[in-house]
Amino acid sequence: MENQILLSISLGEFETLQKNWIKDVLTEINNGETSGKSDIPELLTRKQTAKYLGISLVSLYHWTKEGKLQSYKISGRIRYKRNEILKAVQEVKNLKYKRSR
């Protein structure tokens, strides 16, 4: 059985606690959205990028060669910038139903 704690507090104190909790949650949400940061690091490896995009490493290679994604070589290792990946994802979504004639 769960541990339960019963407190005797006034209605005013309860409202203040509730408002502060809601304010904290909204602040956390807004900070996460406005900063653009989540669980994604600033520079991603090839595996992290492919996993995030839901594609294979081969597809990632082709996307890079086609210019859909920009890669960077740092100390002999390939990295991708988070903001460029997010931008590319938005561009791909926009092109999904566009017909080429």
VEXGURO-240049 format. One record per residue (C-alpha): x, y, z; residue number from 1. Coordinates in nm, 3 decimals, decimal comma. Layout:
BEGIN
- X Y Z resi
- X Y Z NUM .
...
END
This chain:
BEGIN
- X Y Z resi
- 0,000 0,000 0,000 1 .
- 0,115 0,353 -0,078 2 .
- 0,240 0,584 0,191 3 .
- -0,018 0,852 0,250 4 .
- 0,028 1,177 0,435 5 .
- -0,269 1,379 0,543 6 .
- -0,213 1,747 0,616 7 .
- -0,443 1,997 0,771 8 .
- -0,401 2,321 0,578 9 .
- -0,631 2,609 0,508 10 .
- -0,801 2,658 0,175 11 .
- -0,591 2,969 0,112 12 .
- -0,267 2,777 0,170 13 .
- -0,387 2,501 -0,062 14 .
- -0,469 2,752 -0,336 15 .
- -0,128 2,916 -0,298 16 .
- 0,051 2,579 -0,320 17 .
- -0,154 2,481 -0,622 18 .
- -0,091 2,812 -0,803 19 .
- 0,284 2,791 -0,736 20 .
- 0,295 2,431 -0,861 21 .
- 0,108 2,521 -1,180 22 .
- 0,333 2,825 -1,233 23 .
- 0,645 2,606 -1,195 24 .
- 0,514 2,348 -1,441 25 .
- 0,426 2,613 -1,700 26 .
- 0,767 2,775 -1,658 27 .
- 0,939 2,441 -1,720 28 .
- 0,728 2,380 -2,030 29 .
- 0,791 2,730 -2,168 30 .
- 1,164 2,709 -2,102 31 .
- 1,182 2,376 -2,284 32 .
- 0,998 2,508 -2,588 33 .
- 1,159 2,848 -2,617 34 .
- 1,515 2,728 -2,576 35 .
- 1,462 2,453 -2,835 36 .
- 1,638 2,213 -2,605 37 .
- 1,502 1,882 -2,502 38 .
- 1,685 1,557 -2,468 39 .
- 1,871 1,618 -2,793 40 .
- 2,234 1,729 -2,758 41 .
- 2,371 2,020 -2,966 42 .
- 2,594 1,793 -3,183 43 .
- 2,473 1,446 -3,271 44 .
- 2,663 1,144 -3,396 45 .
- 2,555 0,959 -3,709 46 .
- 2,378 0,693 -3,501 47 .
- 2,198 0,948 -3,285 48 .
- 2,088 1,143 -3,592 49 .
- 1,962 0,834 -3,773 50 .
- 1,777 0,716 -3,463 51 .
- 1,618 1,058 -3,408 52 .
- 1,505 1,078 -3,771 53 .
- 1,393 0,714 -3,774 54 .
- 1,607 0,626 -4,074 55 .
- 1,897 0,390 -4,141 56 .
- 2,260 0,496 -4,154 57 .
- 2,254 0,435 -4,529 58 .
- 1,959 0,672 -4,570 59 .
- 2,138 0,927 -4,354 60 .
- 2,441 0,898 -4,583 61 .
- 2,221 0,955 -4,890 62 .
- 2,041 1,251 -4,730 63 .
- 2,378 1,405 -4,652 64 .
- 2,508 1,350 -5,008 65 .
- 2,184 1,494 -5,154 66 .
- 2,223 1,804 -4,938 67 .
- 1,914 1,748 -4,723 68 .
- 2,137 1,749 -4,415 69 .
- 2,466 1,926 -4,350 70 .
- 2,734 1,721 -4,174 71 .
- 3,047 1,843 -4,000 72 .
- 3,374 1,659 -3,952 73 .
- 3,522 1,718 -3,608 74 .
- 3,844 1,534 -3,520 75 .
- 3,775 1,282 -3,794 76 .
- 3,420 1,213 -3,672 77 .
- 3,097 1,311 -3,844 78 .
- 2,852 1,525 -3,647 79 .
- 2,519 1,690 -3,721 80 .
- 2,384 2,008 -3,561 81 .
- 2,056 1,974 -3,374 82 .
- 1,903 2,295 -3,511 83 .
- 1,985 2,198 -3,871 84 .
- 1,828 1,854 -3,821 85 .
- 1,510 2,010 -3,686 86 .
- 1,503 2,254 -3,978 87 .
- 1,553 1,971 -4,228 88 .
- 1,271 1,772 -4,071 89 .
- 1,037 2,069 -4,112 90 .
- 1,142 2,113 -4,475 91 .
- 1,087 1,744 -4,550 92 .
- 0,739 1,760 -4,396 93 .
- 0,657 2,055 -4,622 94 .
- 0,776 1,871 -4,931 95 .
- 0,594 1,547 -4,852 96 .
- 0,291 1,616 -5,070 97 .
- 0,448 1,852 -5,320 98 .
- 0,444 1,719 -5,673 99 .
- 0,727 1,786 -5,912 100 .
- 0,631 1,834 -6,275 101 .
END
